Amino acid sequence: MKKIYFLASLLLVSGAASAQYMQATKTHVNYDDVRIFPSHSEIDRAAGDVIGSIMNFDTPSDWANDGGNAQDWLIGTTTPNGPFTSGADAIASTSGGNFALCQGDGFTGTSILTLAAPVNCGAFANVGIQFESYYRQFTGSAFVEISNNGTAWTTYPVHDLIPVNEGTDNPELVSLNISTVAGNQATVWVRFRYESTDDYYWMVDDVAFVEGYDDQLTLTQAYMFGGTEGLDYYQIPVSQAMPTTFAAWTNNGGLNDQTNTTLTVEVNGGTDYSESSSASTVSAFTIDSLAVDATAWTPAAGTHTVDYYVESADYTDQLLADNEIILEDIFVGGGTYARDNDIATSSIGYLGSTAVPTLCGNYFEFADAWSFGKIQVGISSTSVEGTPIYVEVRKWNGSDFVFEEGSNDYNITASDIGGMAEITMNGTVTAAAGDVFMIGAGHYGTDDVRFLAAQIAEGAVIFNDGQGSAQNSAFMLRAVEVFAGVEEETTTTGMSVYPNPTNNMANLVYNLTNEADVKLTVTDLTGKVVMTENYGSQVKGSYKVDLNTSEFANGVYFYTVNVNGVNSTKKFTVSH
């Protein structure tokens, strides 16, 4: 079976500077911007009947710390309060109330929390354990350990695919098949072992022994690999569309080896692309990778939905709800080139030093000649108006990234906050086919601005204090095309709709650099016009307009702001 090796960048695997770029850097996350995912614990699992009862930490004496460590597990409602975790939310568990927390921020060592009294699983041959978990990774490891005698323990790693500086859903339902240790055993203990080297945190709640699955495949993470460098893109000018292949991690949480397992990827319901990986065996209680790379997909103009699905031809999965991942839509067309999927999951600010400039960027590969002169930058909702930032473009010359172009300082405006700032560079960058650039945004070592980051992705980097560090999610940084022969005497900058996705009411914000006539048109995916507004002549300045989307159906829409006859188009999503 083909294994997937995710590189920080093919560009950075050789050369003297490589070690610097691979160095992990602990980052501050703005928890107000972290996307909260729904709990999946409400799924009705026929094979998941609870053995005994759900243990929700309402009785702290049911659990025991191993003792002797500087950092024990805490049972209660305390949230993390370390230098890099202060402000983190509590686990949003189903039961609410008490939960177990071990804070790794500032702690190096091992902490163990053990169930004080065993559970009787003697009547069940197939046994699983499930719990709700909220974990953020830096340099730590999380384990569940099971014993049938209280002395010998079998270890199960959890959250071992979470990249550095990323976290799980809040909460994530973890299910493990522990039949080899717990099946038909009258006494079964569980304990949670957390190993930290100045990690972030691990929170646990609603622990239960359950009747385990025989057959359960889970698709845990999906990836796209476009072009030579294997990067993913979500807004793609037509000239930059590149052959793309697909891969995913799958977990077998059931008792049976899943033979003849395939990953199938379909684009637009299979009408534009439908391919499967080679059939493989995913052994019981293992995580493995599947790749669809024999036939690549080159996206055409339009909006595309990519659907991943894993299944075994020999077994019927007992929990189909977690066999599928559907990516956010990919848009091909227009004049914006973006790596992010338009959903902010976190924000990155200062890296522990408030006196050193910090540059955050994504790698971009170019399939054909293309010119760009502006960079759009995602700005967190807690950033401070007036804070100076800048943009910078560096070109890979075969051994290093060399400065190509940049901007003067740009002071964040009120309309930028919580949306996208658009910054004009001092000159135009013209890329040739095969060129690779780092496109970034920087600040001067301050926590008054935080740059938004989106989906887990390779090919992002943070430059700080003379070093480059791999970042494990794509920054919301977008290159804006310069169109030959078009002189924009009047332009609009910082154009965005927020919140995005929106529900019943959204805000359209934009800046005018000169007085202009402004019109708005909103269309759906079919091109049907669903809203028009003529704002007439407006003076230079910043504007915020209310958009009533309560009558819009759920889906993706495009909004076009026409300024003196020049159109700028972006997309937003309505989700009621």
C-alpha positions as a Python dict, from the first residue, in 0.01 Angstrom:
ca = {
    (1, 'M'): (0, 0, 0),
    (2, 'K'): (125, 343, -88),
    (3, 'K'): (212, 555, 213),
    (4, 'I'): (158, 931, 209),
    (5, 'Y'): (451, 1142, 320),
    (6, 'F'): (347, 1501, 378),
    (7, 'L'): (639, 1736, 320),
    (8, 'A'): (669, 2089, 448),
    (9, 'S'): (760, 2159, 85),
    (10, 'L'): (951, 1972, -182),
    (11, 'L'): (1145, 2293, -209),
    (12, 'L'): (1281, 2270, 141),
    (13, 'V'): (1405, 1914, 170),
    (14, 'S'): (1759, 2001, 71),
    (15, 'G'): (2000, 2284, 133),
    (16, 'A'): (2156, 2440, 437),
    (17, 'A'): (1843, 2627, 538),
    (18, 'S'): (1618, 2321, 553),
    (19, 'A'): (1650, 2253, 924),
    (20, 'Q'): (1534, 2604, 1003),
    (21, 'Y'): (1217, 2569, 800),
    (22, 'M'): (1123, 2241, 965),
    (23, 'Q'): (1157, 2378, 1319),
    (24, 'A'): (828, 2386, 1508),
    (25, 'T'): (721, 2713, 1665),
    (26, 'K'): (462, 2739, 1938),
    (27, 'T'): (201, 2997, 1844),
    (28, 'H'): (-69, 3191, 2019),
    (29, 'V'): (-419, 3114, 1893),
    (30, 'N'): (-702, 3361, 1918),
    (31, 'Y'): (-969, 3136, 2061),
    (32, 'D'): (-1247, 3376, 1960),
    (33, 'D'): (-1168, 3281, 1600),
    (34, 'V'): (-1147, 2904, 1645),
    (35, 'R'): (-1419, 2717, 1458),
    (36, 'I'): (-1634, 2507, 1690),
    (37, 'F'): (-1752, 2178, 1546),
    (38, 'P'): (-2064, 1992, 1659),
    (39, 'S'): (-2038, 1687, 1879),
    (40, 'H'): (-2094, 1356, 1706),
    (41, 'S'): (-2180, 1175, 2026),
    (42, 'E'): (-2548, 1183, 1944),
    (43, 'I'): (-2502, 920, 1670),
    (44, 'D'): (-2721, 617, 1742),
    (45, 'R'): (-2487, 320, 1708),
    (46, 'A'): (-2657, -20, 1711),
    (47, 'A'): (-2327, -181, 1805),
    (48, 'G'): (-2249, 92, 2057),
    (49, 'D'): (-2468, 5, 2353),
    (50, 'V'): (-2308, 127, 2674),
    (51, 'I'): (-2161, -132, 2911),
    (52, 'G'): (-2223, -5, 3262),
    (53, 'S'): (-2277, 371, 3250),
    (54, 'I'): (-2134, 686, 3092),
    (55, 'M'): (-1867, 835, 3319),
    (56, 'N'): (-1889, 1214, 3304),
    (57, 'F'): (-1660, 1316, 3594),
    (58, 'D'): (-1947, 1440, 3810),
    (59, 'T'): (-1796, 1223, 4085),
    (60, 'P'): (-1423, 1308, 4091),
    (61, 'S'): (-1349, 1025, 4336),
    (62, 'D'): (-1421, 775, 4056),
    (63, 'W'): (-1081, 869, 3915),
    (64, 'A'): (-730, 879, 4057),
    (65, 'N'): (-416, 1068, 3956),
    (66, 'D'): (-97, 865, 3951),
    (67, 'G'): (53, 1115, 4197),
    (68, 'G'): (401, 1257, 4232),
    (69, 'N'): (391, 1478, 3924),
    (70, 'A'): (413, 1852, 3906),
    (71, 'Q'): (112, 1861, 3678),
    (72, 'D'): (-183, 1639, 3769),
    (73, 'W'): (-511, 1601, 3587),
    (74, 'L'): (-776, 1840, 3715),
    (75, 'I'): (-1141, 1737, 3744),
    (76, 'G'): (-1386, 2024, 3742),
    (77, 'T'): (-1460, 2316, 3512),
    (78, 'T'): (-1114, 2478, 3509),
    (79, 'T'): (-992, 2584, 3164),
    (80, 'P'): (-629, 2609, 3048),
    (81, 'N'): (-444, 2915, 3179),
    (82, 'G'): (-84, 2878, 3058),
    (83, 'P'): (105, 3146, 2865),
    (84, 'F'): (0, 2997, 2530),
    (85, 'T'): (-341, 2856, 2631),
    (86, 'S'): (-506, 3127, 2838),
    (87, 'G'): (-850, 3194, 2696),
    (88, 'A'): (-903, 2846, 2553),
    (89, 'D'): (-1259, 2718, 2574),
    (90, 'A'): (-1365, 2428, 2792),
    (91, 'I'): (-1449, 2105, 2616),
    (92, 'A'): (-1802, 2137, 2474),
    (93, 'S'): (-1901, 1789, 2586),
    (94, 'T'): (-2250, 1647, 2567),
    (95, 'S'): (-2298, 1622, 2943),
    (96, 'G'): (-2145, 1961, 3027),
    (97, 'G'): (-2037, 2025, 3386),
    (98, 'N'): (-1720, 1860, 3513),
    (99, 'F'): (-1450, 1728, 3279),
    (100, 'A'): (-1088, 1618, 3309),
    (101, 'L'): (-810, 1857, 3203),
    (102, 'C'): (-437, 1813, 3186),
    (103, 'Q'): (-249, 2129, 3092),
    (104, 'G'): (76, 2070, 2907),
    (105, 'D'): (158, 2436, 2856),
    (106, 'G'): (473, 2497, 3059),
    (107, 'F'): (492, 2133, 3178),
    (108, 'T'): (731, 1856, 3076),
    (109, 'G'): (650, 1510, 3207),
    (110, 'T'): (383, 1238, 3216),
    (111, 'S'): (45, 1258, 3386),
    (112, 'I'): (-192, 961, 3423),
    (113, 'L'): (-560, 958, 3520),
    (114, 'T'): (-697, 613, 3610),
    (115, 'L'): (-1049, 478, 3662),
    (116, 'A'): (-1058, 379, 4028),
    (117, 'A'): (-1294, 79, 4001),
    (118, 'P'): (-1305, -169, 3710),
    (119, 'V'): (-1596, -226, 3472),
    (120, 'N'): (-1736, -575, 3412),
    (121, 'C'): (-1716, -661, 3039),
    (122, 'G'): (-1739, -1038, 3095),
    (123, 'A'): (-2054, -1082, 2886),
    (124, 'F'): (-1915, -910, 2576),
    (125, 'A'): (-1660, -1052, 2332),
    (126, 'N'): (-1633, -731, 2128),
    (127, 'V'): (-1568, -424, 2346),
    (128, 'G'): (-1490, -66, 2260),
    (129, 'I'): (-1425, 249, 2453),
    (130, 'Q'): (-1542, 593, 2351),
    (131, 'F'): (-1501, 941, 2497),
    (132, 'E'): (-1525, 1303, 2395),
    (133, 'S'): (-1188, 1471, 2361),
    (134, 'Y'): (-1045, 1818, 2300),
    (135, 'Y'): (-671, 1817, 2234),
    (136, 'R'): (-424, 2069, 2093),
    (137, 'Q'): (-83, 1949, 1979),
    (138, 'F'): (263, 2098, 2001),
    (139, 'T'): (518, 1849, 2134),
    (140, 'G'): (301, 1608, 2329),
    (141, 'S'): (133, 1270, 2297),
    (142, 'A'): (-204, 1138, 2414),
    (143, 'F'): (-272, 773, 2497),
    (144, 'V'): (-555, 556, 2623),
    (145, 'E'): (-440, 251, 2819),
    (146, 'I'): (-651, -56, 2905),
    (147, 'S'): (-587, -330, 3163),
    (148, 'N'): (-777, -640, 3268),
    (149, 'N'): (-575, -693, 3587),
    (150, 'G'): (-479, -341, 3700),
    (151, 'T'): (-109, -413, 3645),
    (152, 'A'): (-36, -478, 3277),
    (153, 'W'): (-151, -205, 3039),
    (154, 'T'): (-208, -204, 2662),
    (155, 'T'): (-149, 135, 2500),
    (156, 'Y'): (-357, 297, 2224),
    (157, 'P'): (-229, 626, 2076),
    (158, 'V'): (-495, 889, 2006),
    (159, 'H'): (-479, 1215, 1810),
    (160, 'D'): (-144, 1109, 1664),
    (161, 'L'): (-230, 1259, 1322),
    (162, 'I'): (-288, 1610, 1461),
    (163, 'P'): (-15, 1839, 1317),
    (164, 'V'): (193, 2074, 1529),
    (165, 'N'): (-2, 2383, 1641),
    (166, 'E'): (-335, 2229, 1539),
    (167, 'G'): (-617, 2086, 1747),
    (168, 'T'): (-911, 1849, 1731),
    (169, 'D'): (-1274, 1940, 1690),
    (170, 'N'): (-1435, 2059, 2012),
    (171, 'P'): (-1525, 1796, 2101),
    (172, 'E'): (-1410, 1501, 1892),
    (173, 'L'): (-1565, 1163, 1961),
    (174, 'V'): (-1289, 903, 1997),
    (175, 'S'): (-1383, 535, 1954),
    (176, 'L'): (-1137, 249, 2003),
    (177, 'N'): (-1191, -125, 1975),
    (178, 'I'): (-1024, -279, 2282),
    (179, 'S'): (-1158, -634, 2242),
    (180, 'T'): (-815, -798, 2252),
    (181, 'V'): (-771, -677, 2611),
    (182, 'A'): (-1125, -622, 2739),
    (183, 'G'): (-1332, -885, 2557),
    (184, 'N'): (-1500, -1132, 2802),
    (185, 'Q'): (-1305, -981, 3092),
    (186, 'A'): (-1476, -931, 3429),
    (187, 'T'): (-1244, -649, 3537),
    (188, 'V'): (-1142, -376, 3293),
    (189, 'W'): (-973, -47, 3381),
    (190, 'V'): (-903, 255, 3160),
    (191, 'R'): (-651, 530, 3211),
    (192, 'F'): (-551, 842, 3017),
    (193, 'R'): (-177, 904, 2982),
    (194, 'Y'): (-60, 1245, 2865),
    (195, 'E'): (307, 1305, 2781),
    (196, 'S'): (401, 1670, 2748),
    (197, 'T'): (708, 1863, 2650),
    (198, 'D'): (561, 2210, 2690),
    (199, 'D'): (256, 2093, 2494),
    (200, 'Y'): (-84, 2270, 2497),
    (201, 'Y'): (-366, 2070, 2667),
    (202, 'W'): (-590, 1763, 2666),
    (203, 'M'): (-952, 1760, 2791),
    (204, 'V'): (-1169, 1447, 2827),
    (205, 'D'): (-1535, 1384, 2917),
    (206, 'D'): (-1821, 1133, 2881),
    (207, 'V'): (-1617, 812, 2893),
    (208, 'A'): (-1799, 485, 2824),
    (209, 'F'): (-1727, 120, 2756),
    (210, 'V'): (-1946, 5, 2466),
    (211, 'E'): (-2016, -302, 2263),
    (212, 'G'): (-1755, -272, 1989),
    (213, 'Y'): (-1790, -275, 1614),
    (214, 'D'): (-1693, -565, 1396),
    (215, 'D'): (-1662, -344, 1086),
    (216, 'Q'): (-1596, 28, 1110),
    (217, 'L'): (-1387, 235, 871),
    (218, 'T'): (-1346, 608, 940),
    (219, 'L'): (-1213, 866, 696),
    (220, 'T'): (-1006, 1094, 919),
    (221, 'Q'): (-834, 1348, 691),
    (222, 'A'): (-854, 1422, 317),
    (223, 'Y'): (-586, 1586, 103),
    (224, 'M'): (-539, 1731, -248),
    (225, 'F'): (-204, 1751, -426),
    (226, 'G'): (-190, 1998, -715),
    (227, 'G'): (100, 2047, -955),
    (228, 'T'): (464, 1957, -902),
    (229, 'E'): (474, 2082, -543),
    (230, 'G'): (162, 1895, -430),
    (231, 'L'): (-25, 2195, -285),
    (232, 'D'): (-400, 2251, -251),
    (233, 'Y'): (-587, 2551, -394),
    (234, 'Y'): (-947, 2670, -352),
    (235, 'Q'): (-965, 2985, -570),
    (236, 'I'): (-785, 2927, -898),
    (237, 'P'): (-755, 3152, -1204),
    (238, 'V'): (-825, 2946, -1517),
    (239, 'S'): (-463, 2977, -1634),
    (240, 'Q'): (-335, 2829, -1304),
    (241, 'A'): (-541, 2507, -1301),
    (242, 'M'): (-303, 2213, -1252),
    (243, 'P'): (-341, 1833, -1249),
    (244, 'T'): (-453, 1730, -901),
    (245, 'T'): (-444, 1396, -721),
    (246, 'F'): (-608, 1288, -397),
    (247, 'A'): (-532, 1092, -80),
    (248, 'A'): (-676, 1035, 266),
    (249, 'W'): (-608, 870, 599),
    (250, 'T'): (-849, 598, 706),
    (251, 'N'): (-887, 431, 1044),
    (252, 'N'): (-1013, 76, 1100),
    (253, 'G'): (-1176, 81, 1441),
    (254, 'G'): (-1341, -260, 1403),
    (255, 'L'): (-1250, -613, 1494),
    (256, 'N'): (-1215, -739, 1135),
    (257, 'D'): (-941, -660, 887),
    (258, 'Q'): (-1109, -460, 610),
    (259, 'T'): (-1003, -633, 289),
    (260, 'N'): (-1053, -481, -57),
    (261, 'T'): (-1077, -131, 88),
    (262, 'T'): (-1077, 158, -158),
    (263, 'L'): (-1086, 536, -146),
    (264, 'T'): (-1316, 687, -409),
    (265, 'V'): (-1303, 1054, -503),
    (266, 'E'): (-1580, 1215, -707),
    (267, 'V'): (-1596, 1570, -840),
    (268, 'N'): (-1941, 1722, -890),
    (269, 'G'): (-2118, 1398, -809),
    (270, 'G'): (-1894, 1198, -1040),
    (271, 'T'): (-1989, 1388, -1356),
    (272, 'D'): (-1645, 1552, -1393),
    (273, 'Y'): (-1423, 1295, -1219),
    (274, 'S'): (-1465, 962, -1044),
    (275, 'E'): (-1165, 748, -957),
    (276, 'S'): (-1076, 495, -686),
    (277, 'S'): (-752, 388, -525),
    (278, 'S'): (-615, 38, -559),
    (279, 'A'): (-787, -209, -327),
    (280, 'S'): (-594, -271, -4),
    (281, 'T'): (-634, -431, 336),
    (282, 'V'): (-663, -201, 635),
    (283, 'S'): (-584, -414, 938),
    (284, 'A'): (-794, -406, 1251),
    (285, 'F'): (-715, -118, 1489),
    (286, 'T'): (-475, 55, 1249),
    (287, 'I'): (-457, 382, 1058),
    (288, 'D'): (-337, 373, 700),
    (289, 'S'): (-338, 585, 386),
    (290, 'L'): (-505, 543, 50),
    (291, 'A'): (-416, 744, -260),
    (292, 'V'): (-593, 810, -590),
    (293, 'D'): (-306, 912, -814),
    (294, 'A'): (-325, 696, -1127),
    (295, 'T'): (-548, 952, -1300),
    (296, 'A'): (-526, 1320, -1214),
    (297, 'W'): (-806, 1576, -1229),
    (298, 'T'): (-746, 1914, -1391),
    (299, 'P'): (-1025, 2151, -1285),
    (300, 'A'): (-1212, 2346, -1552),
    (301, 'A'): (-1377, 2684, -1506),
    (302, 'G'): (-1664, 2677, -1257),
    (303, 'T'): (-1739, 2569, -903),
    (304, 'H'): (-1651, 2214, -799),
    (305, 'T'): (-1747, 1989, -507),
    (306, 'V'): (-1499, 1714, -413),
    (307, 'D'): (-1634, 1410, -227),
    (308, 'Y'): (-1414, 1143, -63),
    (309, 'Y'): (-1558, 804, 38),
    (310, 'V'): (-1393, 493, 185),
    (311, 'E'): (-1543, 142, 188),
    (312, 'S'): (-1457, -227, 189),
    (313, 'A'): (-1604, -446, -85),
    (314, 'D'): (-1609, -746, 152),
    (315, 'Y'): (-1773, -600, 465),
    (316, 'T'): (-2073, -383, 548),
    (317, 'D'): (-1968, -87, 759),
    (318, 'Q'): (-2172, -49, 1078),
    (319, 'L'): (-2129, 329, 1099),
    (320, 'L'): (-2145, 489, 755),
    (321, 'A'): (-2170, 847, 884),
    (322, 'D'): (-1791, 881, 920),
    (323, 'N'): (-1691, 720, 588),
    (324, 'E'): (-1723, 1042, 388),
    (325, 'I'): (-1556, 1385, 372),
    (326, 'I'): (-1681, 1661, 140),
    (327, 'L'): (-1439, 1948, 88),
    (328, 'E'): (-1539, 2311, 67),
    (329, 'D'): (-1611, 2417, -292),
    (330, 'I'): (-1324, 2487, -531),
    (331, 'F'): (-1377, 2786, -761),
    (332, 'V'): (-1191, 2813, -1094),
    (333, 'G'): (-1214, 3151, -1262),
    (334, 'G'): (-1175, 3517, -1177),
    (335, 'G'): (-859, 3696, -1078),
    (336, 'T'): (-786, 3566, -728),
    (337, 'Y'): (-540, 3286, -645),
    (338, 'A'): (-594, 3138, -297),
    (339, 'R'): (-479, 2835, -98),
    (340, 'D'): (-735, 2867, 185),
    (341, 'N'): (-1085, 2718, 180),
    (342, 'D'): (-1244, 3046, 302),
    (343, 'I'): (-1321, 2909, 651),
    (344, 'A'): (-1106, 3054, 929),
    (345, 'T'): (-1020, 2795, 1193),
    (346, 'S'): (-760, 2991, 1393),
    (347, 'S'): (-544, 3301, 1389),
    (348, 'I'): (-171, 3342, 1438),
    (349, 'G'): (-20, 3639, 1616),
    (350, 'Y'): (313, 3698, 1784),
    (351, 'L'): (547, 3405, 1851),
    (352, 'G'): (659, 3490, 2201),
    (353, 'S'): (865, 3795, 2111),
    (354, 'T'): (703, 4135, 2071),
    (355, 'A'): (1016, 4294, 1927),
    (356, 'V'): (1082, 4080, 1617),
    (357, 'P'): (898, 4117, 1284),
    (358, 'T'): (698, 3808, 1188),
    (359, 'L'): (610, 3706, 832),
    (360, 'C'): (340, 3443, 770),
    (361, 'G'): (308, 3297, 422),
    (362, 'N'): (195, 3025, 185),
    (363, 'Y'): (383, 2867, -103),
    (364, 'F'): (222, 2910, -446),
    (365, 'E'): (314, 2727, -765),
    (366, 'F'): (229, 2881, -1103),
    (367, 'A'): (120, 2671, -1401),
    (368, 'D'): (139, 2956, -1650),
    (369, 'A'): (238, 3320, -1680),
    (370, 'W'): (41, 3541, -1439),
    (371, 'S'): (82, 3890, -1296),
    (372, 'F'): (-38, 4013, -960),
    (373, 'G'): (-3, 4338, -772),
    (374, 'K'): (-224, 4308, -464),
    (375, 'I'): (-245, 4067, -171),
    (376, 'Q'): (-558, 4004, 35),
    (377, 'V'): (-490, 3922, 401),
    (378, 'G'): (-729, 3766, 654),
    (379, 'I'): (-743, 3977, 971),
    (380, 'S'): (-882, 3837, 1297),
    (381, 'S'): (-1178, 3991, 1477),
    (382, 'T'): (-960, 4088, 1775),
    (383, 'S'): (-705, 4286, 1575),
    (384, 'V'): (-662, 4655, 1654),
    (385, 'E'): (-747, 4931, 1409),
    (386, 'G'): (-443, 5132, 1302),
    (387, 'T'): (-188, 4851, 1351),
    (388, 'P'): (71, 4853, 1069),
    (389, 'I'): (116, 4540, 857),
    (390, 'Y'): (280, 4474, 521),
    (391, 'V'): (287, 4212, 246),
    (392, 'E'): (588, 4051, 85),
    (393, 'V'): (656, 3812, -204),
    (394, 'R'): (967, 3593, -222),
    (395, 'K'): (1071, 3377, -517),
    (396, 'W'): (1236, 3037, -489),
    (397, 'N'): (1568, 3038, -679),
    (398, 'G'): (1659, 2673, -625),
    (399, 'S'): (1824, 2718, -288),
    (400, 'D'): (1645, 2996, -105),
    (401, 'F'): (1351, 3235, -116),
    (402, 'V'): (1467, 3574, -247),
    (403, 'F'): (1274, 3897, -199),
    (404, 'E'): (1080, 3988, -513),
    (405, 'E'): (833, 4262, -418),
    (406, 'G'): (653, 4409, -119),
    (407, 'S'): (438, 4692, 6),
    (408, 'N'): (474, 4994, 227),
    (409, 'D'): (317, 4970, 571),
    (410, 'Y'): (-60, 4946, 565),
    (411, 'N'): (-262, 5048, 870),
    (412, 'I'): (-553, 4816, 946),
    (413, 'T'): (-893, 4982, 903),
    (414, 'A'): (-1213, 4910, 1094),
    (415, 'S'): (-1363, 4737, 790),
    (416, 'D'): (-1063, 4504, 761),
    (417, 'I'): (-1115, 4356, 1108),
    (418, 'G'): (-1282, 4017, 1092),
    (419, 'G'): (-1247, 4013, 712),
    (420, 'M'): (-992, 4057, 435),
    (421, 'A'): (-761, 4355, 395),
    (422, 'E'): (-642, 4422, 40),
    (423, 'I'): (-290, 4567, 16),
    (424, 'T'): (-131, 4703, -302),
    (425, 'M'): (236, 4623, -352),
    (426, 'N'): (489, 4876, -475),
    (427, 'G'): (523, 4689, -803),
    (428, 'T'): (379, 4403, -1004),
    (429, 'V'): (508, 4045, -975),
    (430, 'T'): (505, 3847, -1299),
    (431, 'A'): (530, 3470, -1258),
    (432, 'A'): (633, 3228, -1531),
    (433, 'A'): (521, 2869, -1569),
    (434, 'G'): (692, 2657, -1302),
    (435, 'D'): (776, 2944, -1070),
    (436, 'V'): (719, 2903, -697),
    (437, 'F'): (666, 3200, -466),
    (438, 'M'): (613, 3252, -96),
    (439, 'I'): (332, 3506, -57),
    (440, 'G'): (315, 3646, 295),
    (441, 'A'): (189, 3909, 535),
    (442, 'G'): (397, 4052, 816),
    (443, 'H'): (374, 4256, 1134),
    (444, 'Y'): (624, 4409, 1373),
    (445, 'G'): (620, 4169, 1665),
    (446, 'T'): (286, 4275, 1809),
    (447, 'D'): (-23, 4092, 1926),
    (448, 'D'): (-244, 4378, 1802),
    (449, 'V'): (-295, 4187, 1478),
    (450, 'R'): (-353, 3820, 1408),
    (451, 'F'): (-357, 3666, 1061),
    (452, 'L'): (-635, 3417, 988),
    (453, 'A'): (-556, 3054, 903),
    (454, 'A'): (-787, 2798, 745),
    (455, 'Q'): (-774, 2424, 668),
    (456, 'I'): (-492, 2182, 754),
    (457, 'A'): (-252, 2200, 462),
    (458, 'E'): (113, 2167, 371),
    (459, 'G'): (319, 2448, 224),
    (460, 'A'): (281, 2727, 479),
    (461, 'V'): (561, 2888, 678),
    (462, 'I'): (629, 3143, 952),
    (463, 'F'): (948, 3352, 939),
    (464, 'N'): (1046, 3489, 1279),
    (465, 'D'): (1379, 3597, 1430),
    (466, 'G'): (1579, 3477, 1130),
    (467, 'Q'): (1423, 3132, 1118),
    (468, 'G'): (1154, 2968, 910),
    (469, 'S'): (909, 2728, 1071),
    (470, 'A'): (658, 2495, 908),
    (471, 'Q'): (295, 2596, 966),
    (472, 'N'): (34, 2322, 940),
    (473, 'S'): (-262, 2516, 806),
    (474, 'A'): (-301, 2749, 511),
    (475, 'F'): (-302, 3120, 583),
    (476, 'M'): (-583, 3327, 434),
    (477, 'L'): (-356, 3506, 186),
    (478, 'R'): (-467, 3562, -172),
    (479, 'A'): (-292, 3706, -477),
    (480, 'V'): (-500, 3941, -693),
    (481, 'E'): (-435, 3953, -1066),
    (482, 'V'): (-325, 4261, -1259),
    (483, 'F'): (-515, 4269, -1588),
    (484, 'A'): (-317, 4390, -1888),
    (485, 'G'): (-453, 4709, -2044),
    (486, 'V'): (-684, 4798, -1754),
    (487, 'E'): (-613, 5112, -1561),
    (488, 'E'): (-817, 5132, -1242),
    (489, 'E'): (-844, 5504, -1171),
    (490, 'T'): (-1095, 5420, -898),
    (491, 'T'): (-1055, 5099, -701),
    (492, 'T'): (-1218, 4920, -413),
    (493, 'T'): (-1005, 4755, -146),
    (494, 'G'): (-1067, 4538, 154),
    (495, 'M'): (-1389, 4400, 2),
    (496, 'S'): (-1543, 4115, 202),
    (497, 'V'): (-1864, 3968, 337),
    (498, 'Y'): (-1877, 3856, 698),
    (499, 'P'): (-1962, 3641, 878),
    (500, 'N'): (-1887, 3382, 611),
    (501, 'P'): (-2070, 3144, 615),
    (502, 'T'): (-2361, 3369, 704),
    (503, 'N'): (-2713, 3301, 827),
    (504, 'N'): (-2989, 3562, 794),
    (505, 'M'): (-2787, 3883, 790),
    (506, 'A'): (-2439, 3961, 656),
    (507, 'N'): (-2216, 4267, 630),
    (508, 'L'): (-2057, 4384, 306),
    (509, 'V'): (-1752, 4602, 366),
    (510, 'Y'): (-1531, 4782, 116),
    (511, 'N'): (-1304, 5087, 87),
    (512, 'L'): (-1308, 5343, -195),
    (513, 'T'): (-980, 5509, -285),
    (514, 'N'): (-1166, 5781, -477),
    (515, 'E'): (-1522, 5899, -531),
    (516, 'A'): (-1709, 5649, -746),
    (517, 'D'): (-2043, 5508, -857),
    (518, 'V'): (-2100, 5177, -678),
    (519, 'K'): (-2338, 4891, -761),
    (520, 'L'): (-2382, 4547, -608),
    (521, 'T'): (-2500, 4226, -776),
    (522, 'V'): (-2541, 3890, -602),
    (523, 'T'): (-2582, 3570, -808),
    (524, 'D'): (-2625, 3204, -722),
    (525, 'L'): (-2425, 2912, -865),
    (526, 'T'): (-2644, 2901, -1176),
    (527, 'G'): (-2577, 3267, -1252),
    (528, 'K'): (-2927, 3377, -1150),
    (529, 'V'): (-2932, 3729, -1003),
    (530, 'V'): (-3080, 3717, -652),
    (531, 'M'): (-3001, 4071, -534),
    (532, 'T'): (-2907, 4405, -687),
    (533, 'E'): (-2835, 4737, -521),
    (534, 'N'): (-2734, 5072, -669),
    (535, 'Y'): (-2556, 5280, -407),
    (536, 'G'): (-2500, 5569, -646),
    (537, 'S'): (-2208, 5806, -612),
    (538, 'Q'): (-2004, 5757, -294),
    (539, 'V'): (-1711, 5961, -168),
    (540, 'K'): (-1372, 5818, -78),
    (541, 'G'): (-1381, 5617, 243),
    (542, 'S'): (-1482, 5294, 417),
    (543, 'Y'): (-1833, 5148, 388),
    (544, 'K'): (-2033, 4875, 559),
    (545, 'V'): (-2366, 4763, 413),
    (546, 'D'): (-2621, 4520, 561),
    (547, 'L'): (-2720, 4228, 336),
    (548, 'N'): (-3045, 4049, 421),
    (549, 'T'): (-2988, 3681, 328),
    (550, 'S'): (-3281, 3538, 523),
    (551, 'E'): (-3466, 3445, 202),
    (552, 'F'): (-3161, 3291, 35),
    (553, 'A'): (-3149, 2912, 6),
    (554, 'N'): (-2848, 2738, 158),
    (555, 'G'): (-2552, 2736, -79),
    (556, 'V'): (-2269, 2934, -240),
    (557, 'Y'): (-2327, 3282, -385),
    (558, 'F'): (-2112, 3535, -571),
    (559, 'Y'): (-2119, 3907, -496),
    (560, 'T'): (-1990, 4157, -750),
    (561, 'V'): (-1913, 4517, -655),
    (562, 'N'): (-1902, 4740, -962),
    (563, 'V'): (-1696, 5057, -909),
    (564, 'N'): (-1711, 5298, -1204),
    (565, 'G'): (-1765, 5002, -1438),
    (566, 'V'): (-1487, 4782, -1291),
    (567, 'N'): (-1612, 4457, -1135),
    (568, 'S'): (-1465, 4276, -834),
    (569, 'T'): (-1622, 3938, -755),
    (570, 'K'): (-1595, 3710, -452),
    (571, 'K'): (-1803, 3431, -303),
    (572, 'F'): (-1980, 3366, 25),
    (573, 'T'): (-2189, 3086, 171),
    (574, 'V'): (-2537, 3094, 323),
    (575, 'S'): (-2611, 2830, 587),
    (576, 'H'): (-2934, 2868, 788),
}
